[in-house]
Amino acid sequence: MSSNDAERFDAMFLAIAQQCEGGIDELLDVFFGFLGRKTDFFTGASKGESEMIIMDKFREYEKKTIKAKDKKEREIKRAAKAKAKKEKEETRKKEAAASESKIKELSDEEAKKLEEEMDAKKTDTSETNGKVDEVSEKKTEEKEDSDEDEDSKGKIKPNVGNGCDLENYSWIQTLSELEIRVPLGVEVKVKSKDVIVDIKKKHIKVGLKGQPIIDGELCKEVKMEECIWVLQDQKTVVVTLEKVNKMEWWNKLVTTDPEINTKKVQPENSKLSELDGETRGMVEKMMYDQRQKAMGLPTSDDQQKQDVLKKFMEQHPEMDFSQAKFS
């Protein structure tokens, strides 16, 4: 679905979200309740297929949103850097123009004296810069030596998903789970019955029947009952593994894979569902108020004030509020 096609439903979803006082939980209840009552989404597919579809779409849009956010932040930083550079250049030009004007107004004797002082200052600065450059170069070398310690040598830098891109498959990870993408490498579209996915506590096999692409011992243990897989576009198998230990990063998928440098892993962003109740409520309120302001609509505090005023007016119909102004 293109961006324009998706955005045409924004007004409808925003209208629904504004009526869900319970936040995201109530909004999801409304959506899944609709699917349960009006469609065969939960009953028309094979067991587990509905969940696979939902999780696949969830991860797809999670990645898109994070990628768009990162791109926007990079653009803001580039714009700020360009602006600072431009302002610095304008300041330099103004100072140069002022200095030139001042020199023209000096007498020959004063100009000669000023020139001697500037030459002396230039000599001192050159010596100082030379020492600074030497110290800076030494620190850079020390930092590079520190980064390339013995433990990091020969290890691969993680991909953007904190995992590894290999020849036949790739994987990414968060602290709680891994996602593996295994292209089947065939021109024709295959069916689920043609695929083999066998997940044990410390072993995994993925590929076509009789032609496994991954077949080895896992680096760490996984929760078998929480692992799922889906055949995407009938050409790629996407497997999600739930980690047993959710406090460590994996340095490889199976024991025969090359090792990644976990020191260069970028910690995952905090998710709204992981916040405590009070903090989550505050964040959701702020997000709602920001959306309302962007659309020129009243915030939650404004709505509360309006509700109180409306109730008071209903209780006191004898009072005339037609000329009253409220902030």
N, C-alpha and C positions, 0 to 999 in steps of 0.2 A: 504494500500500500504506500503510495507517494505521500509526501509531507502535506500537500494541499488536501488530498482525500482524507487524511487523518484529522486535520484541523477543522474540517467542516462540522465535526461532532463536538468540538470543544465547548461551545455555548450550552449545548444540551447537558454534557457531563458536569459543567460548572454549576448549572442550575440544580442538578440532582445533588451535587456535593454540598451546596449551600443549605440544603434541607436536611442533611445528615449531621445532626448535632453530635453524634457519637464519633465523628472523625472518620478515619480510613476504615476502621473495623465495620462501622455501619454501612459505609459505601460499598464495601466488598460483600456484606450480607445482602444488600439490595441486588448487586450484580449476579452473585451466584444463586440467589433466590429466584431471580428471573430465569436463569438457565435451567434450574431444576423444575420450575413450574411450566415454562413455555417451550422448552426444547427437550430433546433426548440426549443432551450432551453427556450426562452422567450414566445413562442406561443404554444408549445406542452403540457405544464403542466397547471393545474388549476390556477386560479388567486391567486397570492401570494406565490405559491409553489416554484417558482424559487428563490424568495427572501429568503425564509426560508432555502433552500438548501445552498445558498451563506453565509448567516449569521451563519448557523450551522458550516460550514467548517471554516469560519473566526475565530470563537471563539475556535474551536478545535485546530487550529494551533497556535493561539495566546497563549493559555495555554501551549501547548507543548514547544513553543519557550521560554516563560518566565521560565518554569520549567527547561529547559536545561541550560538557562543562570544562574539561581540560583545555579544549581548543579555544573556548571563549576567554579563559584565564590567560592563556598564552598571548592571545591577541591584545588583551588589556595591558599586559606587561610590555609587549612590543610598542604599543602606542605611547605608554608612559615613558619608556626609554627614549623613543624618538622625540617626544615633547621636551624632555629634560635636555637632550643633546642640542635641540634647536634653541632653547632658552640660553644654554651655556654659550653657544656660538654667538647669539645676539649680544649677550653681555660682554663677551670678548671683543666684539667689533666696536661696541660703545666705549669700552675702556681704551682700546687702541686709538680710536678717534679723539678721545679726550686727551690722551697722552701726547698725540701728535700736535694737537692744538696748543697744548701747554708748552711744548718744546719750541714751537715757532715764536712764542712770545718771549722766550728767554734771550738774554744778551749773549754775545759770542763767548764771553768769559764763563757765564753760568752754564751755557750749553756744554763747554769743554769739561767743566767740573762734573756735571751730571753724567757725561759719557764715561768719565773715569770711574765714577761710583758704580755705574751699571756693569762695566767690564769686570770690576772687582767682584761684584755680586754674582755675575755669571760664572766666574771661575770657581767661587765657593759652591755654587749650586751644582756645577758639573761634578766636582769632587764628591759632594753629598749624594747625588744621584747614582754615581758609580758605586758607592758603598751600599746604598739601598738596593740597587739592582743585584749586587753580589749576594747580599743577605737573602733577598727574595728568591733568587735562583737556588740558593742552598736549601731554603725551606721547601720549595717545590720538589726538589730532588728527594728530600727526606720524606715528604708526603707520599710521593710515588712509591718509594721503597716500602713505606708503611702499608700502603694499599695492597701492594703486591707481596704480601707476606707469604711464608712457606705454605700456610694452610689454604691460600687462595689460588696458588699457581695451578694451571691446568684446568680450572673450573670455568664453566660457561656462564656468561652474564644472563640473568633471567630475561624472558620476553616481557612484553607489556602486561601480561597477565600473571606475572610471578612464576611462570612455568618454563617450558622449553619447547622450541619448534624443531622437531626431528624430521628425518627424511620421509618416513611413512606415516607419521601422526604427530600431533601436537597436544600439549596439555597446559592448563592454567590452574591456579589454585587461590583459595582464600584460606583463612585459618581453620575453617570448618569443613571445606569440601574441595574436591578436584573435579574439573571437567575435561574429558578427553575427546578429541575429534579425530576420527579415523576414516579418511577417504578410502573407499573400497577399490578404487583404481580400475573400474570397469566402465565401458562405454554404455552398456545397457542398464536400464533401471532394474534394481533388484527388489525383492519382497522380504518381509521380516522372516519368513520361513527359510530363506536362503542364508540368513545371517546367524552366526554363533556368538553369543555373549555369555561367558561363564565367569562369574565373580565369586571368589572364595574370600575368606578372611584375610589371607596374605597371598592370593594368586589371582591372576586375571588372564582371560583368553578372549580376544576379539578379532573378528574377521569373517570371511565367507566360510561356509562349511567345507572342511577339508583343506582350507587355505588360510590359517590364522595369521593375522598381521602382528598382533601382540600376543605373546604367550610366555609369561614369566612370573617370577616371585615379586610381589609388591614391596616397595621400600618400607612401608609401615602397614599397620592393620587398619581395616575399614569395617564399617557396620554393614554387613551383607543385606540385612532387611531394609536398610534405608537407601541402598544403591538402585539407580534406575538407568534405563537406556532408551533411546529413540532412534529410529531410522529417518534421517533428514534428507529430503529431496530424493529419496530412494537411491542415494549414492554415498552418503556419509553416515557413519554410526557415531552418535553423541552419547557418551557415558558419563554419568555423574556419580562420584564416589563420596560417601560420607565418612569423614575421618573419625577414628576412635579418640585420638588425642587432638583436641582442638586448640592446643597451645603451642604448636610447633609447625614450622614450614618444612615441606618435603624437599629434599635436594635432588631427587630423581623419582620417576614413576616406578619402573621395575629395576631390579638390582643390576641388570646388564646395561642400563642407559648411562650416558655420560652425566656427570654430576654438575649441578648448577651452583653458583656462589650465593648462598642464602643471605650473606651479609649485604648483598645489593638488592634484596627484595624490598619492594615498596609496600608498607603496611596498608591494608585495605581500609576504605572509608567506613566510618560508623554508619550503621543502618538505623532507621527510625524505630524498627521493631525491637532493636536491642536496647533502647533507652528505658529507664525506669518510668513508671506511670506519670509522676509529676513533671519530669523533664520532657517527656514525650508530649504531654498535654500543652506545655508552654510552647514547644517547637511547632506543633500543629496549629496553635492559635496564631503564632507569628506568621506562618505560611499562609493561613487563611486571610489574615488582615492585609498582607502584602498583595495577594490576588485581588481582594476587594478594592484596595486603593488604586491598583493598576487599571481597573475597570471603571473607576469613578463611583464605586458603590460604598455604602456605609460599612465600617469595620464592626467587629463583634461588640466592642464597647459602645459604638454609636447605636447599634441595633438594640442593645440592652437599655440604653437611655431612652430610645424611642418607644420601646415596649412599656417602660415604666410610665412615660408621659401619656401614652395612649390609654393605659389602664386608669391613670389618675383622671384623665378627661372623661372617660366613661363613667367613673364614680361621681364626677361633679359636672353634670351636664348644664347646670345653671351658670357656670363660669364661661366667659367669652375669651377664647384663645386666638381669635382670628387675627388680631393685631400684634400678637406676641412674637418675639424673635428669640430663638434658642441657639446657642452655640454648641 
